[in-house]
Amino acid sequence: QSGLVPAYSAESDSEDEGAEKDEKEGRLTDWTIIDGLSLLCQTGKRLEHAFIKLDLKDKALTDIVAISSYIHIRFLDLSNNYISDLSPLAPMTHLLWLKVDTNSVTSLKGQPLAEFTFLQWLSVASNQLVDIEGLVGPSLETLILSGNSIQKISGLQSADFANLVILELRANQLETTSGFDLPNLRKLYLVIQGWCLMQILPESCSFHLVCW
């Protein structure tokens, strides 16, 4: 026999139709997830392996509930969708890298960022954020918040962001940099409207600043 042809199944047809309907309505399906998986690695269990990278950019997604069972993912790209609720990511506590650019996130409060204790790189650029309330990142080294509508950045303190070295805040509505204390910061990118009111930054920090 040169090959096997799967038998016809009305049930499989129904499943396919259901998946197509979910995709059209912006709901993430297991088929879409499987198509985006890569980078097979060993997990904490000695003989167990799992894919740890998932690319879901440009999928017109609004609902990502189906992702919650993929707990071994460490690198996740959700950019260029219509996602506002990140709560389905809560079980993905091994995340190291997360990109949520160009979505519909209006607030970080109530999002599961506190669960990502190993997260080192986070980008929530080009969303609809007006503040950073709810943002935590004990292991974050790079934080990108460019392209939102943030006016104040109070809450960025060394106690919660001790490892942060790169911060990007360009294309927001900032009026001042007061409100953060990041002694380990090395690179800061931002634009400040109106008066140029710069907080004293660490001598080791190089920054790119535009005022108008």
Protein Blocks (a to p, Z undefined) as FASTA:
>chain_A
ZZdcddddfklmmmmmmmmmmmmnopacfklmmmmgghiaddfblkbccdfbdcfehklp
abfklmmmmmmbcbdcfehiabfblklmmmmmmbfbdcfehiabfbfghpaklmmmmbmb
dcfehiabfbfehiacfkbmbdcfehiabfbfghiafklmmmbcbdcfehiabfbfghia
cfkbfbdcdddehjaddddddfklccddddZZ
